[in-house]
C-alpha cells in the first residue's frame, strides 16, 4: 500500500492521486487508514499517504506491543513466585 503511494509520488497534499492510478481500490484497509488519517483525501477521489502519521502510528503500535509483553512477563513472574512461595 505504502509503496504504491510512494511510486505514484502521492506523499504530500500537493500531489494527491486517484486510487485507480496507483493500482489500488477502496477496500477495508484503505478505509481504516483513512479513518486513522494515514491516507488523506484532500479532494474527492484524490488521496495521498501521510508518512509522518504512519510513523507515529507505528511507534504507538510498538509501544503497545512492548507494554503487553511486559504485562504478560510480569504476570508470569508473579505466578512463578506465587507457586514457589506455596511450596
N, CA, C and O of each residue as an XYZ file, in Angstrom:
348
protein
N       0.837     -1.185      0.000
C       0.000      0.000      0.000
C       0.886      1.254      0.000
O       0.792      2.113     -0.877
N       1.741      1.319      1.012
C       2.632      2.476      1.138
C       3.501      2.622     -0.112
O       3.721      3.733     -0.596
N       3.992      1.494     -0.629
C       4.844      1.529     -1.820
C       4.106      2.089     -3.030
O       4.697      2.802     -3.842
N       2.824      1.773     -3.156
C       2.037      2.276     -4.291
C       1.940      3.798     -4.248
O       2.068      4.465     -5.275
N       1.713      4.339     -3.059
C       1.649      5.791     -2.919
C       3.005      6.426     -3.209
O       3.083      7.452     -3.885
N       4.078      5.812     -2.695
C       5.423      6.347     -2.937
C       5.769      6.311     -4.419
O       6.310      7.278     -4.955
N       5.459      5.200     -5.082
C       5.759      5.062     -6.509
C       5.006      6.099     -7.346
O       5.518      6.583     -8.355
N       3.798      6.430     -6.921
C       2.991      7.411     -7.650
C       3.338      8.845     -7.266
O       2.875      9.792     -7.901
N       4.155      9.002     -6.226
C       4.515     10.348     -5.771
C       3.415     11.019     -4.974
O       3.420     12.239     -4.804
N       2.469     10.227     -4.481
C       1.327     10.768     -3.718
C       1.647     10.720     -2.223
O       1.058      9.947     -1.468
N       2.598     11.568     -1.817
C       3.040     11.551     -0.428
C       2.925     12.910      0.248
O       3.459     13.109      1.339
N       2.237     13.836     -0.390
C       2.010     15.140      0.244
C       0.728     15.757     -0.306
O       0.243     15.348     -1.361
N       0.185     16.725      0.395
C      -1.108     17.303     -0.009
C      -1.103     17.949     -1.394
O      -2.156     18.091     -2.016
N       0.067     18.336     -1.876
C       0.136     18.990     -3.184
C       0.059     17.998     -4.346
O      -0.196     18.400     -5.481
N       0.278     16.698     -4.075
C       0.315     15.699     -5.152
C      -0.591     14.504     -4.913
O      -0.126     13.368     -5.002
N      -1.864     14.713     -4.613
C      -2.746     13.556     -4.417
C      -3.043     12.876     -5.751
O      -2.974     13.503     -6.808
N      -3.371     11.602     -5.688
C      -3.678     10.829     -6.896
C      -4.928      9.981     -6.649
O      -5.242      9.664     -5.502
N      -5.637      9.613     -7.708
C      -6.746      8.662     -7.548
C      -6.194      7.275     -7.222
O      -5.106      6.912     -7.668
N      -6.940      6.516     -6.452
C      -6.506      5.171     -6.082
C      -6.269      4.308     -7.321
O      -5.312      3.535     -7.363
N      -7.132      4.435     -8.325
C      -7.008      3.614     -9.535
C      -5.680      3.858    -10.246
O      -5.127      2.943    -10.855
N      -5.174      5.062    -10.175
C      -3.893      5.388    -10.811
C      -2.732      4.662    -10.123
O      -1.685      4.427    -10.726
N      -2.936      4.317     -8.869
C      -1.898      3.628     -8.102
C      -2.121      2.116     -8.081
O      -1.391      1.385     -7.412
N      -3.135      1.652     -8.817
C      -3.436      0.226     -8.854
C      -4.128     -0.249     -7.593
O      -4.061     -1.432     -7.258
N      -4.790      0.653     -6.889
C      -5.485      0.319     -5.646
C      -6.977      0.527     -5.820
O      -7.422      1.199     -6.751
N      -7.736     -0.053     -4.919
C      -9.176      0.183     -4.885
C      -9.574      0.454     -3.449
O      -8.870      0.083     -2.510
N     -10.699      1.099     -3.296
C     -11.161      1.394     -1.940
C     -11.640      0.094     -1.303
O     -12.615     -0.512     -1.748
N     -10.945     -0.312     -0.271
C     -11.297     -1.524      0.449
C     -11.219     -1.242      1.951
O     -11.055     -0.096      2.370
N     -11.336     -2.291      2.742
C     -11.343     -2.122      4.186
C     -10.032     -1.498      4.695
O     -10.051     -0.666      5.601
N      -8.913     -1.898      4.117
C      -7.617     -1.366      4.539
C      -7.516      0.123      4.251
O      -7.076      0.895      5.103
N      -7.919      0.527      3.062
C      -7.880      1.948      2.700
C      -8.795      2.749      3.622
O      -8.410      3.812      4.111
N      -9.997      2.247      3.860
C     -10.933      2.965      4.745
C     -10.390      3.084      6.166
O     -10.538      4.124      6.809
N      -9.756      2.006      6.656
C      -9.192      2.030      8.011
C      -8.055      3.049      8.096
O      -7.964      3.798      9.069
N      -7.194      3.080      7.088
C      -6.089      4.038      7.087
C      -6.591      5.466      6.890
O      -5.968      6.411      7.375
N      -7.696      5.633      6.194
C      -8.311      6.968      6.069
C      -8.845      7.426      7.429
O      -8.670      8.584      7.808
N      -9.494      6.522      8.159
C     -10.004      6.881      9.493
C      -8.879      7.274     10.434
O      -9.062      8.111     11.317
N      -7.721      6.669     10.242
C      -6.570      6.976     11.098
C      -5.732      8.116     10.541
O      -4.690      8.443     11.108
N      -6.160      8.722      9.454
C      -5.515      9.873      8.814
C      -4.136      9.542      8.255
O      -3.310     10.437      8.076
N      -3.882      8.265      7.978
C      -2.636      7.887      7.309
C      -2.790      8.150      5.821
O      -1.896      8.695      5.174
N      -3.940      7.754      5.288
C      -4.289      8.100      3.909
C      -5.275      9.258      4.005
O      -6.298      9.174      4.684
N      -4.949     10.318      3.322
C      -5.793     11.522      3.378
C      -6.411     11.803      2.019
O      -5.836     11.493      0.975
N      -7.590     12.395      2.058
C      -8.339     12.718      0.835
C      -8.591     14.229      0.800
O      -9.639     14.691      1.251
N      -7.631     15.004      0.263
C      -7.792     16.461      0.251
C      -8.875     16.951     -0.717
O      -9.429     18.037     -0.544
N      -9.161     16.151     -1.718
C     -10.229     16.452     -2.674
C     -10.932     15.134     -2.982
O     -10.318     14.070     -2.891
N     -12.205     15.191     -3.343
C     -12.931     13.947     -3.612
C     -12.229     13.054     -4.640
O     -11.965     13.467     -5.769
N     -11.937     11.826     -4.219
C     -11.325     10.854     -5.112
C      -9.820     10.954     -5.259
O      -9.222     10.155     -5.980
N      -9.188     11.920     -4.591
C      -7.736     12.079     -4.666
C      -7.139     11.825     -3.286
O      -7.616     12.355     -2.283
N      -6.092     11.009     -3.251
C      -5.533     10.567     -1.972
C      -4.024     10.753     -1.937
O      -3.358     10.746     -2.973
N      -3.500     10.917     -0.736
C      -2.056     10.876     -0.527
C      -1.757     10.182      0.790
O      -2.620     10.084      1.663
N      -0.529      9.701      0.926
C      -0.087      8.947      2.095
C       0.686      9.894      3.003
O       1.667     10.502      2.574
N       0.251     10.025      4.260
C       0.904     10.912      5.224
C       1.938     10.093      6.003
O       1.602      9.390      6.955
N       3.173     10.196      5.588
C       4.270      9.412      6.173
C       4.458      9.719      7.661
O       4.734      8.813      8.448
N       4.314     10.968      8.044
C       4.501     11.354      9.447
C       3.473     10.672     10.359
O       3.817     10.180     11.434
N       2.229     10.649      9.924
C       1.185      9.975     10.702
C       1.447      8.473     10.740
O       1.236      7.835     11.772
N       1.906      7.902      9.626
C       2.217      6.481      9.565
C       3.308      6.123     10.581
O       3.186      5.142     11.314
N       4.369      6.926     10.615
C       5.459      6.665     11.558
C       4.974      6.770     13.003
O       5.364      5.973     13.857
N       4.131      7.748     13.264
C       3.576      7.918     14.605
C       2.709      6.725     14.997
O       2.792      6.240     16.125
N       1.888      6.256     14.080
C       1.030      5.097     14.329
C       1.870      3.847     14.590
O       1.564      3.064     15.489
N       2.918      3.665     13.808
C       3.817      2.517     14.016
C       4.485      2.567     15.382
O       4.583      1.553     16.074
N       4.941      3.752     15.763
C       5.594      3.901     17.068
C       4.614      3.577     18.196
O       4.989      2.948     19.186
N       3.368      4.004     18.047
C       2.354      3.718     19.063
C       2.095      2.213     19.139
O       1.957      1.668     20.234
N       2.029      1.545     18.008
C       1.812      0.095     17.998
C       2.969     -0.639     18.661
O       2.756     -1.589     19.413
N       4.175     -0.207     18.389
C       5.343     -0.834     19.009
C       5.301     -0.648     20.519
O       5.586     -1.585     21.264
N       4.948      0.550     20.980
C       4.828      0.791     22.419
C       3.771     -0.112     23.039
O       3.977     -0.648     24.128
N       2.645     -0.287     22.360
C       1.578     -1.145     22.877
C       2.037     -2.599     22.961
O       1.743     -3.279     23.945
N       2.745     -3.082     21.958
C       3.243     -4.458     21.973
C       4.225     -4.630     23.131
O       4.160     -5.624     23.854
N       5.121     -3.683     23.311
C       6.078     -3.777     24.413
C       5.373     -3.737     25.764
O       5.752     -4.460     26.686
N       4.360     -2.903     25.882
C       3.595     -2.827     27.130
C       2.886     -4.149     27.416
O       2.906     -4.637     28.546
N       2.263     -4.721     26.398
C       1.577     -6.002     26.578
C       2.567     -7.112     26.925
O       2.282     -7.939     27.792
N       3.714     -7.144     26.269
C       4.722     -8.165     26.553
C       5.239     -8.027     27.985
O       5.451     -9.025     28.673
N       5.436     -6.801     28.420
C       5.877     -6.553     29.790
C       4.826     -7.025     30.783
O       5.159     -7.638     31.797
N       3.568     -6.744     30.498
C       2.480     -7.163     31.393
C       2.412     -8.684     31.476
O       2.269     -9.234     32.568
N       2.512     -9.369     30.344
C       2.474    -10.832     30.333
C       3.660    -11.393     31.105
O       3.506    -12.332     31.886
N       4.832    -10.828     30.893
C       6.026    -11.274     31.613
C       5.866    -11.073     33.119
O       6.216    -11.949     33.909
N       5.342     -9.930     33.505
C       5.137     -9.628     34.920
C       4.133    -10.598     35.555
O       4.363    -11.096     36.657
N       3.037    -10.861     34.873
C       2.046    -11.805     35.379
C       2.667    -13.198     35.497
O       2.426    -13.905     36.475
N       3.456    -13.586     34.516
C       4.134    -14.881     34.559
C       5.102    -14.973     35.733
O       5.139    -15.985     36.433
N       5.876    -13.932     35.946
C       6.817    -13.925     37.068
C       6.087    -13.970     38.411
O       6.513    -14.667     39.331
N       5.000    -13.233     38.515
C       4.216    -13.265     39.747
C       3.615    -14.648     39.979
O       3.534    -15.114     41.115
N       3.199    -15.295     38.905
C       2.667    -16.651     39.021
C       3.721    -17.631     39.486
O       3.452    -18.463     40.354
N       4.911    -17.549     38.927
C       6.004    -18.425     39.320
C       6.390    -18.148     40.770
O       6.617    -19.078     41.544
N       6.463    -16.889     41.131
C       6.803    -16.510     42.501
C       5.734    -17.014     43.478
O       6.058    -17.510     44.557
N       4.486    -16.887     43.101
C       3.389    -17.342     43.955
C       3.433    -18.853     44.168
O       3.230    -19.323     45.287
N       3.695    -19.616     43.116
C       3.768    -21.070     43.216
C       4.991    -21.447     44.070
O       4.912    -22.365     44.886
N       6.109    -20.750     43.887
C       7.329    -21.060     44.633
C       7.156    -20.790     46.120
O       7.745    -21.501     46.933
N       6.374    -19.794     46.503
C       6.182    -19.481     47.933
C       5.228    -20.448     48.589
O       5.228    -20.568     49.814
N       4.412    -21.146     47.812
C       3.472    -22.118     48.380
C       4.149    -23.433     48.732
O       3.629    -24.192     49.549
N       5.281    -23.712     48.141
C       5.963    -24.994     48.345
C       6.817    -24.991     49.556
O       7.456    -25.998     49.864
